[in-house]
Amino acid sequence: MNAPDRYERFVVPEGTKKVSYERDTKIINAASFTIEREDHTVGNILRMQLHRDENVLFAGYKLPHPLQYKIIVRIHTASQSSPMQAYNQAINDLDKELDTLKSSFEAEVAKHSRDY
């Protein structure tokens, strides 16, 4: 009834950036990234990947409201790195890891489909 259309959860509106960056004015080497049209799935995997980086002192995310389809990721890094570098490295590492997972999955599917 009053629920928003389902496509609003996934389609980024025209003129809206997928990711926006905001530096923290109170803490050095800290920033927030707002990622539009994502939820706990991306937030949690990104947070866990950021925790693997030894330069990241804090990484967390929140979903501001269940009807707002965005997550806010906060990153605080050591002086050797910046939040933007940590974010980009985490995204690149996840991309490689997911490519490896996809390749392994497709190889197993091909192997088992030959058997049947």
N, C-alpha and C positions, 0 to 999 in steps of 0.2 A: 504494500500500500504506500507507505511513506518512505520506503527504502529507496536509496538512489539506484540508478540503472547499474547493472552489473559491469558494463564496459568502463564505467568511471573508476573502477579499481585498478585498471591496467593501462588505459590510454592516457598518455600525458597530454593535457590540453595545449592547444596551439599557443605559442608565445611563452610557454613555461619551460624553464630549464629542468632537465632530469635531475641534475645534482647542483646544489648551490653551496658555497663555501663562506663561512663567517669566522673570522679570527676572534679569539677571546681577548678582551681588552684588559682583563684582570690577571690572567695567568700567562706567563711566557710559554711559548711552544704548545699552545692549546688552541683547538678550533672545533667548530661544529660543522658537519656536513648534513644538509637536508637532502634526502633522496626521495623524489616524488614517485608515487605509485608502486611502492614496495612495502613489505610487511616483515613479520618476524623471521621468515625464511632467509631473506637476504641479510637482515640485521644481525642475526645470530651467527651465520657463517662468516660474515665480514668481521664481527667482533672477535671470533675465535682465531681468525687468520691474523688479525692485528696483535693478538696476545702472543703469537709466535715470534714477533719481532722484538729483539732485546732492547731496542731504542724506545719502544712504546711503554710509557709508565702507566697509562690508563686508557682503556678503550671500552666504551659502553654505548648502548643505543636505547632509544625509547620510541614508543608509538604514542604520539601525543593524545590521540582520541580514536576510538574504533571506527568512527565514520570519516576520519581524515586519513586518506590513503598516502601516508608518507611516514618515513622514519627519520629520526635525528641521531646521527652518530657523533659522539664526542671522542676526541683523541687528544691525549697529552703525551708529548714525547720528551726525551732527553735532549740536551743541547746539541748533540751531534746530528740530529735529524729534525725535520719539520713535520707537522701533521700532514701536509700535502704529500710529502715524500712517502710517509708511512702508508697513507691511503692508496696512493698510486701503486706502491710495491705490493700491498695486500691484494689489490684488484688484479694486478698482473700475475701474481702467484696463484690466485684462485682460478684465473683463466687457464693457466697451464695445467693445474691440477684437474680441473673439470674436463679439459681436452683429453688428458690421459685416461680419466675415468670413462669418457665416451668411447675412446678407441678400444679400451679393454672390453667394455660392454658389447660393442659391435662385433669384436672378434669372437667373443663367446657365443653370441647369437648366431653368427655365421657358422661356427663350429657345430653347434647343436642343430641348426636347421639342415645341415648336410646329413646328419645322422637319421633324420626322419623323413 
